């Protein structure tokens, strides 16, 4: 029986410019083998999602269905497995003795541990396990200081990143040109896609952001991105998260249109390499002294923040947008995160977990980096004494209250909540709390 090369889809749900898939297809071409594509609905991940109307699971299901249909149109198919990836791979390798297992790299600690375990089992069975860079432009230690230590400040990192990009052309991996090396098979009846109900989730109507944005939006990004009432941001985060678009293709287009947009892509790489070099940021402040802060952690106040009933309209608009759409404007994310950590003195980890539950574009690295930035305890963080004033932020970025009125219709009426805390009082309380923790 001819041996197979498995390609394992994870955060790279597309057939075009897919690095690992391209390498698998090239190897198949050289050895006259076939590539069998696999996707796993990971029960370990799904069991942690308490909301059974999670729009991300439905999105994933939709994209997997699309890839399966696309592979069928090429005379191949997608095997869809459901369970613990480690157990599933052990069974598949014992039963099928494949030539190799290929995938694209993931930099989250739990994913690294999973991949190491699968790789070790493969090695014990003389099966090659290989992973490739695909979800970012530069990974791990590709952009480091001259002394090989990782950068922990964004600006010098971004300068080195841009210099490295200038020295190298962006390399693409035209996997879509080699699909004739996929496995040839009829519909894999043994591996139908489990329904959302089978996975323990409910299907519902939901409007997902498009995969494409106009050149005009990218060109005007610098001027419009801070104004939440405008369509000034790309909303591509969900697609970057699941790899339904190529980061390389988007970078190439952005390079000639808008440097500010490119800088946002660099932030994403920056936080991914921080997570890889410093996995302790999951659950801990990057600057350990900040773990001494005595958070108030008032649960009733946390509920008001979550539901968008703080009495600060821009904060409330942001939280209601998040709860309704799974998206929150980037400028507003900073305002609501500052409000939770500085005005209410609630642990940034509480906010990080709530965003992880609600955001369509949730990525561990960027979410953790953003929350630690807001709380002052992360890499290149805002100094702790910078406390966003929601009223001034509104005057700057939503002076006509267009965004606020969209999400807080009772704003300006007697039905709207009174501010839950006075800004000047909260700012002073924050500064005293932080000072006493950091001066110990």
DOVO-475541 format. One record per residue (C-alpha): residue number from 1; x, y, z. Coordinates in pm, whole numbers. Example, Ala and Ser with C-alpha at 12.3 -4.5 7.8 and 13.67 -1.06 7.14 Angstrom:
2
<r 1, <1230, -450, 780>>
<r 2, <1367, -106, 714>>
***
This chain:
440
<r 1, <0, 0, 0>>
<r 2, <131, 343, -93>>
<r 3, <231, 550, 210>>
<r 4, <59, 881, 275>>
<r 5, <181, 1221, 385>>
<r 6, <-70, 1371, 625>>
<r 7, <-128, 1744, 627>>
<r 8, <-291, 1865, 949>>
<r 9, <-496, 2186, 914>>
<r 10, <-511, 2400, 1230>>
<r 11, <-484, 2781, 1208>>
<r 12, <-432, 2784, 829>>
<r 13, <-772, 2711, 678>>
<r 14, <-702, 2775, 311>>
<r 15, <-557, 2590, 13>>
<r 16, <-364, 2887, -130>>
<r 17, <-22, 3011, -9>>
<r 18, <-22, 2754, 270>>
<r 19, <340, 2687, 370>>
<r 20, <305, 2346, 533>>
<r 21, <61, 2219, 272>>
<r 22, <295, 2336, -5>>
<r 23, <590, 2150, 154>>
<r 24, <379, 1835, 192>>
<r 25, <267, 1850, -172>>
<r 26, <625, 1911, -292>>
<r 27, <751, 1612, -97>>
<r 28, <466, 1403, -238>>
<r 29, <563, 1516, -586>>
<r 30, <928, 1418, -540>>
<r 31, <851, 1078, -384>>
<r 32, <543, 997, -590>>
<r 33, <326, 991, -280>>
<r 34, <-12, 1148, -198>>
<r 35, <-116, 1404, 62>>
<r 36, <-415, 1333, 282>>
<r 37, <-557, 1642, 454>>
<r 38, <-692, 1620, 810>>
<r 39, <-873, 1854, 1046>>
<r 40, <-940, 1775, 1412>>
<r 41, <-1219, 1918, 1623>>
<r 42, <-1021, 1915, 1947>>
<r 43, <-1243, 1811, 2240>>
<r 44, <-992, 1959, 2487>>
<r 45, <-1045, 2305, 2335>>
<r 46, <-1419, 2271, 2271>>
<r 47, <-1491, 2149, 2625>>
<r 48, <-1348, 2475, 2764>>
<r 49, <-1602, 2685, 2573>>
<r 50, <-1901, 2736, 2802>>
<r 51, <-2107, 2936, 2551>>
<r 52, <-2273, 2683, 2322>>
<r 53, <-2358, 2962, 2077>>
<r 54, <-1990, 3042, 2022>>
<r 55, <-1969, 3220, 1686>>
<r 56, <-1606, 3108, 1641>>
<r 57, <-1698, 2740, 1648>>
<r 58, <-1969, 2802, 1389>>
<r 59, <-1717, 2995, 1175>>
<r 60, <-1466, 2710, 1204>>
<r 61, <-1734, 2459, 1108>>
<r 62, <-1830, 2669, 806>>
<r 63, <-1469, 2702, 688>>
<r 64, <-1396, 2331, 734>>
<r 65, <-1708, 2247, 532>>
<r 66, <-1586, 2482, 259>>
<r 67, <-1237, 2323, 250>>
<r 68, <-1390, 1975, 236>>
<r 69, <-1601, 2077, -65>>
<r 70, <-1300, 2240, -230>>
<r 71, <-1087, 1929, -182>>
<r 72, <-1369, 1714, -322>>
<r 73, <-1374, 1931, -633>>
<r 74, <-1008, 1825, -680>>
<r 75, <-1099, 1457, -645>>
<r 76, <-967, 1439, -291>>
<r 77, <-1124, 1482, 53>>
<r 78, <-1071, 1610, 404>>
<r 79, <-1071, 1364, 691>>
<r 80, <-1247, 1530, 984>>
<r 81, <-1165, 1381, 1322>>
<r 82, <-1319, 1463, 1660>>
<r 83, <-1144, 1395, 1989>>
<r 84, <-809, 1435, 2162>>
<r 85, <-550, 1507, 1887>>
<r 86, <-276, 1309, 2061>>
<r 87, <-489, 993, 2089>>
<r 88, <-618, 1036, 1733>>
<r 89, <-270, 1074, 1586>>
<r 90, <-139, 773, 1778>>
<r 91, <-420, 562, 1634>>
<r 92, <-373, 696, 1280>>
<r 93, <4, 641, 1285>>
<r 94, <-24, 287, 1423>>
<r 95, <-296, 191, 1173>>
<r 96, <-166, 368, 860>>
<r 97, <213, 409, 913>>
<r 98, <227, 731, 709>>
<r 99, <547, 863, 552>>
<r 100, <516, 1197, 735>>
<r 101, <289, 1436, 924>>
<r 102, <316, 1803, 817>>
<r 103, <153, 2109, 972>>
<r 104, <211, 2479, 1037>>
<r 105, <357, 2601, 1365>>
<r 106, <154, 2734, 1655>>
<r 107, <327, 2932, 1930>>
<r 108, <82, 2898, 2219>>
<r 109, <218, 2690, 2510>>
<r 110, <-60, 2430, 2501>>
<r 111, <-18, 2390, 2122>>
<r 112, <359, 2354, 2158>>
<r 113, <312, 2080, 2420>>
<r 114, <58, 1902, 2198>>
<r 115, <284, 1917, 1893>>
<r 116, <587, 1799, 2091>>
<r 117, <392, 1496, 2210>>
<r 118, <272, 1409, 1858>>
<r 119, <624, 1466, 1719>>
<r 120, <775, 1239, 1983>>
<r 121, <530, 961, 1903>>
<r 122, <603, 1004, 1531>>
<r 123, <977, 983, 1599>>
<r 124, <930, 659, 1795>>
<r 125, <749, 512, 1492>>
<r 126, <1003, 646, 1238>>
<r 127, <749, 889, 1095>>
<r 128, <872, 1238, 1007>>
<r 129, <686, 1525, 1182>>
<r 130, <751, 1872, 1039>>
<r 131, <598, 2212, 1108>>
<r 132, <643, 2538, 918>>
<r 133, <606, 2911, 972>>
<r 134, <277, 3030, 828>>
<r 135, <73, 3248, 1066>>
<r 136, <332, 3528, 1093>>
<r 137, <604, 3690, 885>>
<r 138, <893, 3642, 1131>>
<r 139, <882, 3394, 1417>>
<r 140, <1070, 3284, 1727>>
<r 141, <1427, 3422, 1711>>
<r 142, <1422, 3551, 1354>>
<r 143, <1414, 3912, 1475>>
<r 144, <1634, 3956, 1783>>
<r 145, <1885, 4204, 1918>>
<r 146, <2247, 4195, 1804>>
<r 147, <2330, 3997, 2121>>
<r 148, <2061, 3740, 2017>>
<r 149, <1833, 3833, 2309>>
<r 150, <1464, 3889, 2229>>
<r 151, <1327, 4240, 2196>>
<r 152, <1081, 4347, 2465>>
<r 153, <1021, 4696, 2325>>
<r 154, <818, 4732, 2007>>
<r 155, <991, 5024, 1828>>
<r 156, <1343, 4872, 1797>>
<r 157, <1182, 4536, 1717>>
<r 158, <980, 4693, 1436>>
<r 159, <1290, 4866, 1294>>
<r 160, <1483, 4538, 1287>>
<r 161, <1174, 4361, 1146>>
<r 162, <1149, 4613, 860>>
<r 163, <1523, 4592, 791>>
<r 164, <1501, 4213, 773>>
<r 165, <1202, 4234, 540>>
<r 166, <1394, 4476, 315>>
<r 167, <1680, 4223, 288>>
<r 168, <1447, 3937, 195>>
<r 169, <1171, 3919, -60>>
<r 170, <845, 3786, 77>>
<r 171, <842, 3416, -8>>
<r 172, <510, 3268, -113>>
<r 173, <414, 2902, -111>>
<r 174, <180, 2839, -405>>
<r 175, <16, 2525, -263>>
<r 176, <-281, 2586, -491>>
<r 177, <-62, 2492, -793>>
<r 178, <21, 2142, -663>>
<r 179, <-319, 2007, -566>>
<r 180, <-289, 1721, -815>>
<r 181, <-65, 1552, -555>>
<r 182, <-353, 1523, -309>>
<r 183, <-490, 1181, -223>>
<r 184, <-744, 1049, -474>>
<r 185, <-1050, 912, -307>>
<r 186, <-1421, 920, -311>>
<r 187, <-1612, 1083, -31>>
<r 188, <-1464, 970, 299>>
<r 189, <-1782, 827, 447>>
<r 190, <-1587, 728, 758>>
<r 191, <-1503, 1091, 830>>
<r 192, <-1813, 1304, 773>>
<r 193, <-1807, 1650, 930>>
<r 194, <-1979, 1625, 1268>>
<r 195, <-2268, 1868, 1291>>
<r 196, <-2249, 2162, 1531>>
<r 197, <-2499, 1971, 1749>>
<r 198, <-2266, 1668, 1747>>
<r 199, <-1992, 1899, 1876>>
<r 200, <-2225, 2028, 2149>>
<r 201, <-2292, 2368, 1991>>
<r 202, <-2593, 2552, 1847>>
<r 203, <-2611, 2705, 1500>>
<r 204, <-2754, 3056, 1459>>
<r 205, <-2759, 3348, 1218>>
<r 206, <-2445, 3558, 1247>>
<r 207, <-2277, 3809, 1020>>
<r 208, <-1905, 3746, 989>>
<r 209, <-1655, 4005, 862>>
<r 210, <-1547, 3976, 500>>
<r 211, <-1208, 3834, 399>>
<r 212, <-1137, 4129, 172>>
<r 213, <-1098, 4501, 235>>
<r 214, <-1078, 4785, -14>>
<r 215, <-754, 4956, -106>>
<r 216, <-922, 5281, -2>>
<r 217, <-972, 5153, 353>>
<r 218, <-604, 5057, 380>>
<r 219, <-492, 5390, 232>>
<r 220, <-710, 5585, 477>>
<r 221, <-630, 5357, 773>>
<r 222, <-393, 5602, 945>>
<r 223, <-650, 5882, 945>>
<r 224, <-961, 5681, 1025>>
<r 225, <-853, 5394, 1248>>
<r 226, <-906, 5578, 1578>>
<r 227, <-1267, 5679, 1516>>
<r 228, <-1504, 5398, 1613>>
<r 229, <-1805, 5544, 1429>>
<r 230, <-1614, 5514, 1098>>
<r 231, <-1541, 5197, 905>>
<r 232, <-1172, 5263, 945>>
<r 233, <-1032, 4926, 1052>>
<r 234, <-1003, 4610, 845>>
<r 235, <-1179, 4360, 1076>>
<r 236, <-948, 4094, 933>>
<r 237, <-847, 3968, 1277>>
<r 238, <-1081, 3667, 1265>>
<r 239, <-935, 3560, 930>>
<r 240, <-577, 3599, 1052>>
<r 241, <-670, 3400, 1363>>
<r 242, <-791, 3099, 1164>>
<r 243, <-567, 3147, 862>>
<r 244, <-851, 3184, 612>>
<r 245, <-637, 3454, 449>>
<r 246, <-263, 3463, 388>>
<r 247, <-65, 3702, 608>>
<r 248, <199, 3724, 333>>
<r 249, <-50, 3831, 67>>
<r 250, <-202, 4097, 295>>
<r 251, <143, 4229, 389>>
<r 252, <251, 4258, 26>>
<r 253, <-59, 4460, -60>>
<r 254, <-27, 4682, 248>>
<r 255, <342, 4764, 191>>
<r 256, <261, 4991, -100>>
<r 257, <-50, 5143, 62>>
<r 258, <-6, 5224, 430>>
<r 259, <280, 5189, 677>>
<r 260, <51, 5222, 980>>
<r 261, <-135, 4910, 869>>
<r 262, <196, 4727, 826>>
<r 263, <291, 4836, 1179>>
<r 264, <-20, 4660, 1311>>
<r 265, <91, 4338, 1143>>
<r 266, <432, 4384, 1309>>
<r 267, <262, 4419, 1651>>
<r 268, <108, 4078, 1588>>
<r 269, <449, 3921, 1518>>
<r 270, <593, 4106, 1819>>
<r 271, <340, 3959, 2061>>
<r 272, <375, 3610, 1907>>
<r 273, <752, 3612, 1963>>
<r 274, <702, 3747, 2317>>
<r 275, <471, 3453, 2392>>
<r 276, <723, 3210, 2244>>
<r 277, <1023, 3352, 2437>>
<r 278, <832, 3426, 2759>>
<r 279, <550, 3170, 2796>>
<r 280, <519, 3273, 3163>>
<r 281, <316, 3577, 3045>>
<r 282, <19, 3338, 3040>>
<r 283, <-115, 3392, 3390>>
<r 284, <165, 3618, 3513>>
<r 285, <267, 3979, 3468>>
<r 286, <566, 4018, 3237>>
<r 287, <705, 4257, 3499>>
<r 288, <678, 4038, 3811>>
<r 289, <656, 4329, 4055>>
<r 290, <312, 4409, 3913>>
<r 291, <181, 4081, 4052>>
<r 292, <203, 4252, 4394>>
<r 293, <-82, 4490, 4308>>
<r 294, <-375, 4457, 4549>>
<r 295, <-663, 4434, 4303>>
<r 296, <-1008, 4523, 4436>>
<r 297, <-1178, 4259, 4218>>
<r 298, <-1533, 4368, 4301>>
<r 299, <-1755, 4114, 4123>>
<r 300, <-2061, 4343, 4106>>
<r 301, <-1850, 4615, 3940>>
<r 302, <-1705, 4355, 3701>>
<r 303, <-2060, 4260, 3597>>
<r 304, <-2142, 4626, 3525>>
<r 305, <-1831, 4653, 3310>>
<r 306, <-1910, 4331, 3122>>
<r 307, <-2269, 4433, 3047>>
<r 308, <-2182, 4792, 2949>>
<r 309, <-2349, 4968, 3241>>
<r 310, <-2064, 5169, 3392>>
<r 311, <-2212, 5513, 3328>>
<r 312, <-1915, 5596, 3105>>
<r 313, <-2073, 5595, 2758>>
<r 314, <-1768, 5508, 2546>>
<r 315, <-1685, 5219, 2778>>
<r 316, <-2045, 5095, 2769>>
<r 317, <-2064, 5129, 2390>>
<r 318, <-1750, 4919, 2351>>
<r 319, <-1869, 4642, 2581>>
<r 320, <-2210, 4627, 2415>>
<r 321, <-2051, 4615, 2071>>
<r 322, <-1837, 4325, 2190>>
<r 323, <-2127, 4137, 2346>>
<r 324, <-2341, 4178, 2033>>
<r 325, <-2092, 4133, 1750>>
<r 326, <-1780, 3964, 1889>>
<r 327, <-1582, 4268, 1772>>
<r 328, <-1463, 4582, 1948>>
<r 329, <-1294, 4878, 1786>>
<r 330, <-919, 4887, 1861>>
<r 331, <-917, 5235, 2018>>
<r 332, <-1212, 5139, 2236>>
<r 333, <-1037, 4818, 2346>>
<r 334, <-766, 5033, 2503>>
<r 335, <-1023, 5255, 2676>>
<r 336, <-1228, 4970, 2826>>
<r 337, <-915, 4780, 2935>>
<r 338, <-773, 5089, 3104>>
<r 339, <-1108, 5151, 3274>>
<r 340, <-1125, 4798, 3415>>
<r 341, <-768, 4785, 3541>>
<r 342, <-716, 5148, 3645>>
<r 343, <-1061, 5291, 3735>>
<r 344, <-1199, 4975, 3893>>
<r 345, <-871, 4811, 3995>>
<r 346, <-988, 4475, 3865>>
<r 347, <-718, 4225, 3772>>
<r 348, <-627, 4243, 3403>>
<r 349, <-654, 3863, 3389>>
<r 350, <-1030, 3892, 3447>>
<r 351, <-1061, 4122, 3145>>
<r 352, <-826, 3906, 2939>>
<r 353, <-1045, 3600, 3008>>
<r 354, <-1365, 3786, 2918>>
<r 355, <-1218, 3905, 2587>>
<r 356, <-1094, 3550, 2520>>
<r 357, <-1450, 3428, 2560>>
<r 358, <-1613, 3699, 2347>>
<r 359, <-1374, 3819, 2075>>
<r 360, <-1409, 3662, 1731>>
<r 361, <-1045, 3750, 1661>>
<r 362, <-916, 3622, 1996>>
<r 363, <-549, 3529, 1978>>
<r 364, <-372, 3443, 2301>>
<r 365, <-55, 3638, 2218>>
<r 366, <-221, 3966, 2114>>
<r 367, <-494, 3950, 2379>>
<r 368, <-244, 3888, 2657>>
<r 369, <-9, 4154, 2521>>
<r 370, <-287, 4411, 2490>>
<r 371, <-420, 4355, 2841>>
<r 372, <-75, 4365, 3000>>
<r 373, <-6, 4685, 2805>>
<r 374, <-323, 4843, 2942>>
<r 375, <-247, 4737, 3298>>
<r 376, <112, 4866, 3270>>
<r 377, <264, 4528, 3355>>
<r 378, <365, 4397, 3012>>
<r 379, <638, 4447, 2756>>
<r 380, <663, 4803, 2628>>
<r 381, <360, 4886, 2841>>
<r 382, <196, 5221, 2895>>
<r 383, <337, 5359, 3223>>
<r 384, <111, 5283, 3516>>
<r 385, <38, 5651, 3574>>
<r 386, <-122, 5681, 3230>>
<r 387, <-492, 5648, 3307>>
<r 388, <-718, 5704, 3007>>
<r 389, <-987, 5964, 3076>>
<r 390, <-1297, 5822, 2901>>
<r 391, <-1451, 6168, 2867>>
<r 392, <-1146, 6313, 2691>>
<r 393, <-1120, 6000, 2474>>
<r 394, <-1483, 6057, 2370>>
<r 395, <-1414, 6423, 2286>>
<r 396, <-1120, 6317, 2069>>
<r 397, <-1263, 6015, 1893>>
<r 398, <-1644, 6027, 1910>>
<r 399, <-1722, 6393, 1968>>
<r 400, <-2065, 6374, 1801>>
<r 401, <-2152, 6057, 1999>>
<r 402, <-2227, 5861, 1679>>
<r 403, <-2065, 5541, 1804>>
<r 404, <-2206, 5586, 2154>>
<r 405, <-2563, 5644, 2034>>
<r 406, <-2545, 5335, 1813>>
<r 407, <-2469, 5108, 2108>>
<r 408, <-2613, 5303, 2403>>
<r 409, <-2953, 5425, 2280>>
<r 410, <-3051, 5547, 2629>>
<r 411, <-2746, 5779, 2641>>
<r 412, <-2858, 6136, 2718>>
<r 413, <-3182, 6027, 2886>>
<r 414, <-3267, 5984, 3253>>
<r 415, <-3259, 5607, 3195>>
<r 416, <-2884, 5605, 3146>>
<r 417, <-2669, 5488, 3439>>
<r 418, <-2482, 5737, 3654>>
<r 419, <-2101, 5696, 3643>>
<r 420, <-2013, 5412, 3879>>
<r 421, <-1698, 5589, 3997>>
<r 422, <-1564, 5945, 3974>>
<r 423, <-1271, 5972, 3731>>
<r 424, <-1047, 6192, 3951>>
<r 425, <-1112, 5974, 4258>>
<r 426, <-1046, 5654, 4059>>
<r 427, <-726, 5792, 3910>>
<r 428, <-584, 5887, 4250>>
<r 429, <-685, 5551, 4400>>
<r 430, <-513, 5373, 4109>>
<r 431, <-190, 5570, 4144>>
<r 432, <-173, 5509, 4519>>
<r 433, <-244, 5136, 4477>>
<r 434, <17, 5091, 4206>>
<r 435, <278, 5302, 4390>>
<r 436, <243, 5107, 4713>>
<r 437, <280, 4774, 4527>>
<r 438, <576, 4883, 4316>>
<r 439, <762, 5055, 4599>>
<r 440, <761, 4754, 4832>>
***
